[in-house]
C-alpha cells in the first residue's frame, strides 16, 4: 500500500488525541459546558479517521479496478442505504463484487447498518 505510512500516521495522531480528548471531555462534564476547542478536537479526530478510509478507497480502486478510469474524487463508500451503497460501489469500483468479492464484502460490512 503506497498510502500506508499516511494511514499509520493519521491513526497514531488520532489515538494520541483520544487521551487528551478524554481529559477535556471530563473537564467539560464538570464545567457543564463543551468548549469550542473540544469541539474542534473531536472534529479533527474524525476528519483524520475519515482520511484513513479515503486513502484506503484510493488503494482499493488502484489495486482492484486498474482498468477503470479514475474518478475526479474518490471517497470511501459509507452510505445509509443498500441502494446508495450499491450505486457508489458500481460507480467508483466497477465490477468489484465480481472481481474481488472479499474486498466488496469488506466495504459492505463497514456500512452503518451492515445488515441492510
N, C-alpha and C positions, 0 to 999 in steps of 0.2 A: 504494500500500500504506500503510495507516494505521499499521502497526506497523514500518515500515521503519527509522525512527530508533532504535527499541529494538533491532532486529536488528543494525543497524550498530554501536551502542554495545556490545552483547554480543560481537560479532565482534572489535571493536577491543580490548576488555578481554581476551578470550581470546588474541588474537595477542600482545598486550603481555605477558601472563602466561607465554607459552611460553618467552620468553627467560630469565626468572627460573627457570622450571621446569627448563630445560636445565642451568643452573648448579647448582641444588640437586640435580639428578639426578647430575651429575658428582661433586659432593661426597659424595653417598650411596654412589657406587661406591667412592670412596677409603676412606670410613669403613666400608664393608661393612655398612651399616645404612640403612634407609629411615626417616627421621624422620616423626613424626606430622604435622608441618607440611607436609612434601612430599606426604603422602597427601591432606591437606585441599586443598592447591593443585591437585592432579590432579583431585580430585572437583569442585572449583569450576569448573575449566575445562570439564569435561564437562557439568556442570549448565548452564553458560552456553550451550554449544553446543546442548544439548538444548532449552533455552528458545527458541533461534532457530528450531528445527524446529517447535516447538509454536506459536509465533507464525505461522509460515508455514501451518500447518494451519488456524488460525483464518482467515487471509486466503483460503485456498483454499475453505473452507466458505462464507464470506460472499460470495465472488465467483462461485463455481461452483454453489452449492446454495442460492440465495436463497429459494426457495420452501419449503425444508425447515425443520422445527422444530429449532432449535439444541439440541444435546445439553448436559447439565449440565457435562460435562467433555469436552474435545476435545484429543487428543494427536496428534502426527504418527504415522502408522501404520507403525511399524517392527515387523515381525513375523518370526518364524523359519521359517514355512512358508507355502506358497501358500494353503492353506486359511485360516489365521489372517489373512493379508493380505486375502484376498477378503472374509472376514467383517467385518473392520474397515472396509474401504472401503465395502462395501454398507451397513453400519450408520451410519457417520458422514458419508459422502459419497454419498448416494443418487444413482444414475444418472450418476455421474461418468464412468464408462467410455464411456457413450453420448454424453453431452452435451459432455464436454471430454476427448477421448481423449489429447491431448498432456499434459494435467495428470495424467491417470491413468498414462500411460506414465512420466512423471517419478517419481511415487510408487512405481511398480513397480520402476523402475531403481534406486531408492535402498535397496532391501532388502539385507539382509546377503548373501544369495545371489541376486543378480539373475537368475540362470538358473533359479530354482526354477520 
